Amino acid sequence: MQGLVLQLTRLGFLLLLWLFVYAVIRTVRADIVTASGSRLTRFRTGESGRGRQSTRGSARFLVVTHGALANTRITLGAQPVLIGRADDSTLVLTDDYASERHARLSSRGDDWYVEDLGSTNGTYLDRDKVTTAVKVPLNTPIRIGKTVIELRP
């Protein structure tokens, strides 16, 4: 009888130890994701000396609506916006499903176009996979991994 009690006590202790390790790993992981998301976000306005004409209805901001960088807002200028995990991207993502150089947003007049840069998991405009440069309407979601962005006036 004593052997059975001893074995059950050991098993209970081992279970508690594993639960503790799991809780520590989960907490550390959440802290790393939060800290790296705020530290790696870069803002570049890309404004040129000429100034960009802004007409009614044209996009002025790029807004992250879902993902680790939710509520991040980037002012759009004349320069293209590079999106990916690379440190030199305009919008640096900490998303495991994003490629180093995932996508590019570029302006053509008052319109903005998104193009996939050969990413592994693809870029989606609304629910359609982007295979060539596609015009992006205002307030239409662009999904890159777990991150969703939109152009806003």
Solvent accessible surface area in square Angstrom, and as a share of the most:
residue,aa,sasa,rsa
1,M,185,0.83
2,Q,160,0.71
3,G,45,0.44
4,L,105,0.52
5,V,82,0.47
6,L,92,0.46
7,Q,104,0.46
8,L,106,0.53
9,T,85,0.49
10,R,137,0.50
11,L,112,0.56
12,G,31,0.30
13,F,140,0.58
14,L,88,0.44
15,L,109,0.54
16,L,120,0.60
17,L,84,0.42
18,W,158,0.55
19,L,100,0.50
20,F,131,0.54
21,V,52,0.30
22,Y,129,0.49
23,A,52,0.41
24,V,68,0.39
25,I,106,0.54
26,R,158,0.58
27,T,81,0.47
28,V,76,0.44
29,R,168,0.61
30,A,58,0.45
31,D,88,0.45
32,I,106,0.54
33,V,73,0.42
34,T,99,0.58
35,A,57,0.44
36,S,18,0.11
37,G,4,0.03
38,S,90,0.58
39,R,169,0.62
40,L,46,0.23
41,T,23,0.13
42,R,91,0.33
43,F,122,0.51
44,R,107,0.39
45,T,72,0.42
46,G,22,0.21
47,E,92,0.41
48,S,37,0.24
49,G,92,0.89
50,R,207,0.76
51,G,47,0.45
52,R,61,0.22
53,Q,150,0.67
54,S,67,0.43
55,T,69,0.40
56,R,244,0.89
57,G,49,0.47
58,S,8,0.05
59,A,3,0.02
60,R,120,0.44
61,F,26,0.11
62,L,1,0.01
63,V,20,0.12
64,V,2,0.01
65,T,35,0.21
66,H,114,0.51
67,G,36,0.35
68,A,64,0.50
69,L,11,0.05
70,A,47,0.36
71,N,135,0.69
72,T,19,0.11
73,R,140,0.51
74,I,3,0.01
75,T,53,0.31
76,L,7,0.03
77,G,2,0.02
78,A,37,0.29
79,Q,102,0.45
80,P,60,0.38
81,V,6,0.03
82,L,57,0.28
83,I,2,0.01
84,G,0,0.00
85,R,93,0.34
86,A,10,0.08
87,D,91,0.47
88,D,72,0.37
89,S,2,0.01
90,T,11,0.06
91,L,0,0.00
92,V,2,0.01
93,L,4,0.02
94,T,41,0.24
95,D,14,0.07
96,D,121,0.63
97,Y,108,0.41
98,A,3,0.03
99,S,24,0.16
100,E,92,0.41
101,R,119,0.43
102,H,0,0.00
103,A,0,0.00
104,R,77,0.28
105,L,0,0.00
106,S,22,0.14
107,S,32,0.21
108,R,131,0.48
109,G,66,0.63
110,D,59,0.31
111,D,54,0.28
112,W,3,0.01
113,Y,43,0.16
114,V,0,0.00
115,E,45,0.20
116,D,36,0.18
117,L,55,0.28
118,G,74,0.71
119,S,17,0.11
120,T,123,0.72
121,N,69,0.35
122,G,4,0.04
123,T,0,0.00
124,Y,49,0.19
125,L,18,0.09
126,D,80,0.42
127,R,220,0.80
128,D,103,0.53
129,K,117,0.49
130,V,5,0.03
131,T,116,0.68
132,T,94,0.55
133,A,39,0.30
134,V,52,0.30
135,K,102,0.43
136,V,7,0.04
137,P,70,0.44
138,L,57,0.28
139,N,83,0.43
140,T,23,0.14
141,P,46,0.29
142,I,0,0.00
143,R,100,0.36
144,I,2,0.01
145,G,13,0.13
146,K,135,0.57
147,T,7,0.04
148,V,22,0.13
149,I,1,0.01
150,E,24,0.11
151,L,1,0.00
152,R,78,0.29
153,P,78,0.49
